[in-house]
Amino acid sequence: MNCKQKILMMVAFMAMAIGAHAQKFALVDMEYIFKNIPAYERANEQLNQVSKKWQAEVEALSVEAQTLYKNYQNEVVFLSQEQKKARQDAIMAKEKEAAELKKKYFGPEGELFKKRTSLMTPIQDEIYNAVKDIADLRGYQLVLDRASDAGIIFGSPKIDISNEVLEKLGYGR
């Protein structure tokens, strides 16, 4: 390596060191923040209630299908071919109805997803905006969520801004 390459390499290392030193980081604990926002807890409870209600509806249809099937098994020897076919069709229709209701409520774009989005998005947006405001104010280039599985091995409590976010949202300690 000649002298010119060594100087360029040293300049590059110094630039990286200065760049790394100039960056400011912060941590937030989203679980902690969510637990301290009553609206989030209420929304979660509302989602749990509606989910239980919808699950009961799906289970009721499944039980009806099972009952139809048990009755069919008990009476199959006494039924004509047409009656067997009609009963089988009724069982399949009830099972299909249960599956469609389950998909309607719990599918990827189902009612529970829509309900969760409508309840949680405003809260998450409010938190995001508070974090962004604090990051802009303090000059943080990066804010990580301590509660996620982002691979944070250690995070100093000195750079945790969770309480500051809560205060900005009006839930100060």
Residue frames relative to the residue before (quaternion, step in Angstrom):
aa qw qx qy qz dx dy dz
M 1.0000 0.0000 0.0000 0.0000 0.00 0.00 0.00
N 0.3169 -0.7653 0.5259 0.1932 3.55 -0.72 1.01
C 0.7376 -0.4401 0.2990 0.4157 3.54 -1.35 0.20
K 0.6446 0.5327 -0.3177 0.4469 3.56 1.00 -0.85
Q 0.6563 0.5030 -0.3057 0.4720 3.60 0.98 -0.86
K 0.6336 0.5302 -0.3286 0.4577 3.59 1.02 -0.80
I 0.6576 0.5023 -0.3092 0.4687 3.57 0.95 -0.88
L 0.6491 0.5108 -0.3163 0.4666 3.61 0.95 -0.84
M 0.6487 0.5140 -0.3147 0.4647 3.56 0.99 -0.84
M 0.6542 0.5034 -0.3139 0.4692 3.60 0.97 -0.84
V 0.6364 0.5163 -0.3251 0.4719 3.59 0.98 -0.80
A 0.6440 0.5192 -0.3206 0.4615 3.58 0.97 -0.86
F 0.6615 0.4971 -0.3079 0.4696 3.61 0.94 -0.87
M 0.6501 0.5079 -0.3164 0.4683 3.56 0.98 -0.80
A 0.6393 0.5205 -0.3264 0.4624 3.60 0.99 -0.79
M 0.6532 0.4981 -0.3138 0.4762 3.57 1.01 -0.83
A 0.6483 0.5192 -0.3183 0.4570 3.57 0.97 -0.85
I 0.6610 0.4884 -0.3047 0.4814 3.58 0.94 -0.87
G 0.6529 0.5177 -0.3050 0.4611 3.57 0.97 -0.89
A 0.6711 0.4850 -0.2997 0.4739 3.57 0.93 -0.87
H 0.6559 0.5159 -0.3080 0.4569 3.55 1.01 -0.81
A 0.6741 0.5173 -0.2968 0.4359 3.58 1.01 -0.76
Q 0.6196 0.5520 -0.3543 0.4311 3.59 1.14 -0.46
K 0.1709 -0.7729 0.6043 0.0906 3.53 -1.04 0.84
F 0.1689 -0.7939 0.5817 0.0527 3.52 -1.01 0.90
A 0.0509 -0.7704 0.6332 0.0548 3.53 -1.27 0.40
L 0.2808 -0.7318 0.5957 0.1750 3.52 -1.31 0.39
V 0.0641 -0.7359 0.6675 0.0939 3.51 -1.29 0.47
D 0.2712 -0.7188 0.6126 0.1856 3.55 -1.22 0.48
M 0.2774 -0.8102 0.4952 0.1466 3.56 -0.05 1.31
E 0.6042 0.5468 -0.3680 0.4478 3.62 1.01 -0.68
Y 0.6552 0.5129 -0.2911 0.4722 3.56 0.93 -0.96
I 0.6595 0.5030 -0.3093 0.4652 3.58 0.91 -0.91
F 0.6658 0.5046 -0.3087 0.4548 3.60 0.84 -0.95
K 0.6617 0.5207 -0.3076 0.4432 3.60 0.96 -0.87
N 0.7229 0.4267 -0.2351 0.4899 3.57 1.18 -0.52
I 0.6179 0.4860 -0.3580 0.5038 3.58 1.25 0.30
P 0.3834 -0.7641 0.4690 0.2218 3.60 -0.31 1.22
A 0.6201 0.5512 -0.3542 0.4315 3.63 0.98 -0.73
Y 0.6337 0.5204 -0.3313 0.4667 3.59 1.05 -0.72
E 0.6525 0.5094 -0.3090 0.4682 3.57 0.94 -0.89
R 0.6499 0.5077 -0.3138 0.4705 3.60 0.99 -0.84
A 0.6476 0.5155 -0.3147 0.4646 3.58 0.96 -0.85
N 0.6406 0.5197 -0.3169 0.4681 3.58 0.99 -0.82
E 0.6549 0.5032 -0.3092 0.4714 3.58 0.94 -0.87
Q 0.6380 0.5201 -0.3215 0.4680 3.57 0.99 -0.83
L 0.6499 0.5067 -0.3143 0.4713 3.61 0.97 -0.80
N 0.6413 0.5203 -0.3234 0.4620 3.59 0.99 -0.80
Q 0.6608 0.5115 -0.3099 0.4535 3.59 0.94 -0.86
V 0.6898 0.4645 -0.2894 0.4740 3.58 0.83 -0.95
S 0.6204 0.5449 -0.3376 0.4520 3.58 1.06 -0.72
K 0.6529 0.5051 -0.3071 0.4736 3.60 0.96 -0.86
K 0.6387 0.5296 -0.3193 0.4579 3.57 0.99 -0.87
W 0.6963 0.4653 -0.2747 0.4725 3.57 0.84 -0.98
Q 0.6228 0.5348 -0.3402 0.4588 3.59 1.03 -0.74
A 0.6333 0.5264 -0.3272 0.4635 3.59 1.02 -0.76
E 0.6314 0.5273 -0.3317 0.4618 3.59 1.03 -0.76
V 0.6588 0.4992 -0.3031 0.4742 3.58 0.94 -0.90
E 0.6668 0.5039 -0.3022 0.4583 3.58 0.91 -0.91
A 0.6148 0.5469 -0.3511 0.4469 3.61 1.03 -0.73
L 0.6612 0.4861 -0.3083 0.4811 3.60 0.95 -0.81
S 0.6347 0.5246 -0.3265 0.4640 3.60 1.02 -0.75
V 0.6410 0.5111 -0.3168 0.4771 3.57 1.01 -0.81
E 0.6213 0.5302 -0.3375 0.4680 3.60 1.01 -0.77
A 0.6552 0.5039 -0.3116 0.4687 3.59 0.94 -0.85
Q 0.6499 0.5107 -0.3130 0.4678 3.59 0.98 -0.82
T 0.6435 0.5167 -0.3161 0.4680 3.57 1.00 -0.83
L 0.6314 0.5210 -0.3256 0.4732 3.57 0.96 -0.83
Y 0.6695 0.5017 -0.2994 0.4587 3.57 0.94 -0.88
K 0.6499 0.5068 -0.3190 0.4680 3.63 0.94 -0.83
N 0.6467 0.5088 -0.3144 0.4734 3.56 0.96 -0.86
Y 0.6284 0.5363 -0.3212 0.4630 3.56 1.00 -0.84
Q 0.6625 0.5094 -0.3063 0.4559 3.60 0.89 -0.93
N 0.6757 0.5031 -0.2903 0.4539 3.58 0.99 -0.83
E 0.7818 0.3494 -0.1607 0.4908 3.57 1.06 -0.76
V 0.3945 0.7751 -0.4458 0.2118 3.60 1.25 -0.18
V 0.6591 0.5244 -0.3227 0.4318 3.61 0.98 -0.76
F 0.7020 0.4617 -0.2626 0.4745 3.58 1.17 -0.51
L 0.6221 0.5868 -0.3213 0.4068 3.60 1.26 -0.26
S 0.4589 -0.6379 0.5420 0.2979 3.52 -1.21 0.63
Q 0.6963 -0.4540 0.3383 0.4410 3.58 -1.28 0.20
E 0.6576 0.5106 -0.3135 0.4568 3.57 0.96 -0.88
Q 0.6570 0.5051 -0.3065 0.4682 3.59 0.97 -0.84
K 0.6191 0.5381 -0.3372 0.4621 3.58 1.05 -0.81
K 0.6639 0.5107 -0.2942 0.4604 3.54 0.91 -1.01
A 0.6561 0.5145 -0.3072 0.4587 3.58 0.94 -0.91
R 0.6686 0.4924 -0.2981 0.4709 3.60 0.94 -0.86
Q 0.6415 0.5178 -0.3216 0.4657 3.58 0.97 -0.85
D 0.6464 0.5160 -0.3110 0.4683 3.56 0.99 -0.87
A 0.6490 0.5166 -0.3156 0.4607 3.60 0.99 -0.83
I 0.6396 0.5159 -0.3195 0.4718 3.59 1.00 -0.82
M 0.6789 0.4886 -0.2897 0.4653 3.56 0.87 -0.95
A 0.6352 0.5271 -0.3286 0.4590 3.59 1.02 -0.76
K 0.6610 0.4976 -0.3042 0.4722 3.59 0.98 -0.85
E 0.6438 0.5063 -0.3217 0.4751 3.61 1.00 -0.78
K 0.6466 0.5115 -0.3102 0.4733 3.57 1.02 -0.84
E 0.6296 0.5358 -0.3263 0.4583 3.58 1.01 -0.83
A 0.6526 0.5056 -0.3068 0.4737 3.60 0.98 -0.87
A 0.6659 0.4998 -0.3044 0.4628 3.59 0.93 -0.89
E 0.6654 0.4979 -0.3082 0.4629 3.60 0.95 -0.81
L 0.6401 0.5109 -0.3269 0.4716 3.58 1.03 -0.76
K 0.6295 0.5277 -0.3288 0.4660 3.57 1.01 -0.83
K 0.6598 0.4945 -0.3043 0.4770 3.59 0.94 -0.87
K 0.6347 0.5433 -0.3288 0.4403 3.59 0.97 -0.87
Y 0.7428 0.4099 -0.2212 0.4810 3.57 0.91 -0.94
F 0.8457 0.2357 -0.0585 0.4751 3.56 0.76 -1.10
G 0.4314 0.7127 -0.4553 0.3142 3.60 1.24 0.10
P 0.7435 -0.4286 0.2789 0.4311 3.58 -1.30 0.22
E 0.7737 0.2115 -0.1293 0.5830 3.60 1.05 -0.65
G 0.3281 0.8011 -0.4446 0.2299 3.55 1.25 0.51
E 0.7598 -0.4018 0.2828 0.4258 3.50 -1.39 0.04
L 0.6397 0.5203 -0.3387 0.4531 3.61 1.00 -0.76
F 0.6254 0.5275 -0.3277 0.4725 3.58 1.01 -0.80
K 0.6711 0.4968 -0.2951 0.4645 3.58 0.89 -0.95
K 0.6514 0.5137 -0.3091 0.4650 3.57 0.98 -0.89
R 0.6485 0.5128 -0.3146 0.4664 3.59 0.93 -0.93
T 0.6520 0.5179 -0.3137 0.4563 3.57 0.94 -0.89
S 0.6931 0.4819 -0.2923 0.4494 3.59 0.84 -0.94
L 0.7020 0.4556 -0.2729 0.4746 3.61 1.04 -0.69
M 0.7708 0.4127 -0.1996 0.4423 3.58 0.86 -0.96
T 0.5924 0.6134 -0.3786 0.3598 3.61 0.97 -0.73
P 0.6654 0.4858 -0.3451 0.4497 3.66 0.80 -0.76
I 0.6442 0.5115 -0.3209 0.4695 3.60 1.01 -0.76
Q 0.6699 0.4935 -0.2965 0.4688 3.57 0.91 -0.92
D 0.6355 0.5232 -0.3291 0.4628 3.59 1.02 -0.76
E 0.6412 0.5249 -0.3201 0.4593 3.57 1.00 -0.84
I 0.6525 0.4987 -0.3067 0.4811 3.58 0.99 -0.85
Y 0.6378 0.5315 -0.3246 0.4531 3.57 0.92 -0.92
N 0.6752 0.4975 -0.2975 0.4562 3.58 0.87 -0.93
A 0.6345 0.5165 -0.3300 0.4709 3.59 1.04 -0.76
V 0.6495 0.5041 -0.3131 0.4753 3.58 0.95 -0.89
K 0.6543 0.5170 -0.3094 0.4571 3.58 0.93 -0.90
D 0.6472 0.5196 -0.3191 0.4576 3.60 0.94 -0.87
I 0.6712 0.4840 -0.2959 0.4772 3.58 0.93 -0.91
A 0.6426 0.5207 -0.3216 0.4610 3.59 0.99 -0.83
D 0.6524 0.5009 -0.3127 0.4751 3.57 0.97 -0.83
L 0.6617 0.5266 -0.2963 0.4438 3.57 0.94 -0.94
R 0.7785 0.3523 -0.1698 0.4909 3.55 0.91 -0.96
G 0.4868 -0.6969 0.4123 0.3276 3.59 1.26 -0.11
Y 0.3304 0.7353 -0.5234 0.2760 3.60 1.07 0.66
Q 0.2878 -0.7529 0.5661 0.1727 3.55 -0.92 0.91
L 0.7956 0.1424 -0.0427 0.5873 3.56 1.18 -0.54
V 0.0269 -0.7599 0.6495 0.0053 3.56 -0.98 0.93
L 0.1457 -0.8080 0.5696 0.0376 3.56 -0.66 1.16
D 0.4127 -0.6780 0.5489 0.2621 3.54 -1.21 0.58
R 0.3806 -0.7492 0.5074 0.1908 3.55 -0.52 1.23
A 0.6792 0.5208 -0.2884 0.4292 3.59 1.06 -0.73
S 0.6310 0.5372 -0.3545 0.4332 3.61 1.14 -0.38
D 0.5426 -0.6092 0.4678 0.3399 3.52 -1.31 0.20
A 0.2004 0.8225 -0.5045 0.1698 3.56 0.84 1.00
G 0.5717 -0.6226 0.3766 0.3791 3.57 1.21 0.10
I 0.3621 0.7113 -0.5211 0.3024 3.60 1.11 0.54
I 0.2387 -0.7894 0.5532 0.1171 3.56 -0.55 1.16
F 0.7863 -0.0339 0.0402 0.6155 3.54 1.03 -0.80
G 0.0177 0.7731 -0.6338 0.0156 3.52 -1.05 0.79
S 0.4142 -0.7231 0.4958 0.2446 3.55 -0.63 1.08
P 0.5029 -0.6501 0.4768 0.3117 3.59 -0.94 0.83
K 0.5570 0.6268 -0.3815 0.3891 3.58 1.20 -0.46
I 0.7458 0.3690 -0.2230 0.5079 3.60 1.10 -0.59
D 0.4811 0.6444 -0.4480 0.3908 3.61 1.29 0.21
I 0.1309 -0.8252 0.5488 0.0277 3.58 -0.56 1.19
S 0.2678 0.8061 -0.4953 0.1821 3.61 1.22 0.33
N 0.6814 0.4729 -0.2986 0.4720 3.62 0.84 -0.90
E 0.6244 0.5345 -0.3356 0.4602 3.56 1.06 -0.71
V 0.6221 0.5219 -0.3332 0.4792 3.59 1.05 -0.76
L 0.6521 0.5105 -0.3128 0.4651 3.60 0.91 -0.90
E 0.6452 0.5094 -0.3255 0.4672 3.60 0.95 -0.83
K 0.6486 0.5180 -0.3177 0.4583 3.59 0.94 -0.87
L 0.6853 0.4608 -0.2722 0.4939 3.59 1.12 -0.68
G 0.5620 -0.6252 0.3780 0.3877 3.60 1.25 -0.12
Y 0.6103 0.5303 -0.3554 0.4691 3.59 1.24 0.36
G 0.1355 0.8504 -0.4968 0.1080 3.56 1.06 0.79
R 0.4598 -0.6779 0.5137 0.2552 3.49 -1.26 0.54
